[in-house]
């Protein structure tokens, strides 16, 4: 981060330029922040919609972990396709 200039040694024109530059930078940061908040809101809405569809349960709750472990270990046959 650059150091703040000694204001007593800065000309009026340079002060105006610094103000303009920092104002522009603030506008860009603010715009980027609004974009990020919009993306976060969309992701949260998607998550909420998914949770509503599953009744708040994870889709992984339907997985039989013991059976899956047995299949991966070669101790059980995979389920037959219907």
N, C-alpha and C positions, 0 to 999 in steps of 0.2 A: 504494500500500500504506500502510495507516495505521501510525503510529508505535506502538511498544510503550509502555504507560503506565509512569509512574514508580511502581513497586510499593510504595514506602514511603508513598505518598500515597493508595493505594487501600484501601478498607475491606474487611473480611473478606467481607461479603456481595457486594461488587463483584468480589472475586477469585473467589468461588465461581461467580458469574454468568459471568465471563470464561472460567473453566475449562469450564463447561457449554456455552457458546457455541462455543468452539474445539473441544471434543470433538464436538459436533454437526456442525460444519463438516468436521471430519476424517472423520466417518462418511459424510457426503455425497460428499466427494471420493473416498474409498475405494470407495464404491458405483459412482460414475461411472467410476473407473479399472477396476473389474472388468467393467463393461459394455463399455468400450472394448476391453479385452483379449479378451473373448469375441467381439466383432465381428472383431477382427484374426485370431483363431484360425479363425473360420469362413471368412474371406476367403482365408487361407493354405491351408486344407484344400481349398477350391474350386480354387485355383490348382494345387495339387498333383494333384488329380484330373484337371484338364484336361491337365497336362503328361504324366501317365501315359497318357491317351488318345491323345496325339499322339507318344508316344515321346520327349518332351522337346523336340520341335520346335514352332516357332511355326506357326500355320495360314497365316501370310503367306509361309512358305518355299515353299508350293505355287504361289504367284502368279508368273506369267511377266511380270516387270517390263518387259522389252523389248516384248513383245506388247501389254501394257496401254498402254505409252507410245505405241506405233504406233496403237492403236485411238483413244486420246484425241486424237492428232494428226490423225486422219482418214486415215491411210495404210493402214489394214487394216480389213477387215470384222470386225465382232464375231463370236464363235463362234455357229454355228447351234444353235438349241435342239433337243434330241433329243426 
